[in-house]
Amino acid sequence: MPLAHRRARLSRYLWWQLHDFMLHQAPATIAIMAMFAYLTLAPILNGSMTDGRRYTVSTLPENVVRSFFGDSLGSFMLLATLFATNGIVATDRKTGYYRFYFAKPVSAPRFYANAFVANGLGVLLVALILLAAFAAIIRPIFPASLFPVIAAMYLAYGGVGFLLSTIWRFDWLSLVTVAVISSIGWGMWGEDPGIAGLLVHLLPPMHRASSLFAFVAGTTTHFPWGAQLWLSAYGATCFAIGLWILRARSLASQ
Amino acid sequence: MVDVTLDVRLGEVFGLAGPNGAGKSTLIALLLGFLTPTSGSLRVAGYAPRAFVERFGVGYLSELVIIPPRWRLEEALTRYALLAGVEPSLVRSRVVELVDRLGLGEHWGKQIRQLSKGNLQRVGLAQALLHDERLLILDEPTHGLDPVWTQRFREIVGELRSTDRAIFIASHNLDELQRIADRVAIIDHGRVQRVVQTRGAARDATSTPYRLVLAGGSEQARDLLSGATEPSPNEFEIPPLSLDELNTLLQKLLERGVRIAAVTPVYSSLEQQFREAVDEADARQSGRERADL
C-alpha cells in the first residue's frame, strides 16, 4: 500500500494557538496597559502635571485625550507584540515541546507562521477590548485606520521579534535591546550622509511609528504612507528570514 | 554517529540497543530530521527525513515525554490529533478510543502536570498512535510503566504489528527487546556494532552459562558439576555448554536421582550478544585511541 500524503489541520490548530494567547499573554497585556493608563492620566486628573488645574475624565480636553490615545497605542503595540512574539519559537526549542509537534506532518515554518498569525489575531482582539474600555471610561474613539495600522505595526515589530526568537532564546531581551539601539541609532545618525547614516538603515525604523500613531489618534491628518510601507516591509523581511532560518536550521541542538 | 546503515523493513519490529551515550537518541533525532548529519545523507523510504515526516508523519514517543504542563489530557491529545492530520470530525472519537485503550479515562480532565510518570508515558504513547502511522519510533517506551502496563505495551505492539508498518523501538531493556523485536541493532561509540536476529533464530547454547536450581540431590549433583559455581544452596551456575552437552548433563543428573526445579540461561541471547558487542567496541575504541596517541 503506497504511503498517503497528508497535512496537519493547521487552520483548526490556529484556534488553539489563539486560545493560548488569550489565556496567557492577553491578560498580562491588558493589566500593564491599565497600569500605563492610570500612571499617565492620574497626574493630569489630579493637576500635578497641569499647573494645579484638575480634570475628570469627562472634562479632559479633546487634544489631551487624542494625545493620550496615540501614546497608548504606541505603548500597546510595543508591549503586545513583545508578549505575542516572546518565545514564539525559542520556548518550544528550549523546553523540547517541538518533538511531538514536528513528528507530525507539519513543517516548522508553517507551524510558527500559523502561531504568528494567531497571536496577531490575539493582539487585534486585545486592542478591541482596550478600545471598548477606552470608550466606556474616557470617550469613544473609533478611527477607521486603527486596525489596519495595528496589523501593519504587528508585522513590523512582530517580524523582528519572530526573527530574534528563531535565532536564540533571549528574544524578549534582544527585542527590547534592538528597540533601544534603533531609537538611539536613528536619533544620532538618521540624517548622517556618511557610513553611519547608511548602516543605521539596517536597524528597524521604529522612529517612524510615532507618525502612524499620531494619524490614528487624529493629531495629524496626513497619512504617513512612507512610514507604513517601510515599517511593514522591514517586519515582513525579518519574518521571511525567520521562516528561512526555521527551514535551514536543525530543530534540536547537537 | 559514524557510517550507519540500517535496513528496517515494513512489517518488522526493529530494536535499537546500546549503552548510555552510544548514540541511540542521536540516531532517532536524525531519523526525524530534528538533527541534520554533519556529512553524508539519510533516507527514510527514499525521502530526506524532514520531507518524509512532513509528508506522512511519524508516530513518535520520545524518551522524555514533554508536553506543556497546563494542558489538560484530552486537550493535549486533541491538539496533537489535529497536527497529526486526523479529520476534525473524527478527532474526538479517536481521542476517546486511545484514552480507553491506554486506560487514561479517569485522568481525562486533568492537567498534564498532575499526571504520574507512568500515566504521562501512556499519554506520550497515545499521542504517537493518534494517526494510523506507517512508521512508529518509540524511544524507551516502557520507561516509568508499571509491570501491568509494560505487559499491556507488549500487547499493543503486537496489535500494531502489520505488514505495512515498521516499528522502531530504542530501549535499554534487553529483555523487552528480546520479547518484542524481530531484529535488534546494537550500537556503541556511534556505530552499529551488530544486528541480532531475535525472533525465529535458534538459541546458541554455547554462548551463555546456565543457572540450575535443584529441588533435591545437591550432593549427588556436585560430582557431575565440577566446573560449576554455587551462588546459593541448591543453585549452580554451569559454564557455557552446547545444547547436546546441556541435555546429556541434565539426563545424567536425573539418572542419579537429582530433582531439577529450573534451568535458565544466565543471559538471554540478546544480552550475551550485547555484552560481546560492547566489549568488542570498547576494545576497538581503546585500540583507536592508542593508535592516535
Interface residues (C-beta under 8 A of the other chain):
Chain A: M1 L3 A4 H5 R6 R7 A8 R9 L10 R12 Y13 W16 T95 G96 Y97 Y98 R99 F100 Y101 F102 A103 K104 P105 V106 S107 F111 S250 L251 A252 Q254
Chain B: A29 L32 G33 F34 L35 T36 A45 R50 V53 E54 R55 F56 G57 V58 G59 Y60 S62 L64 I66 I67 P68 R79 Y80 L82 L83 A84 G85 V86 P88 G124 Q127 A128 H131 R134 I137 D164
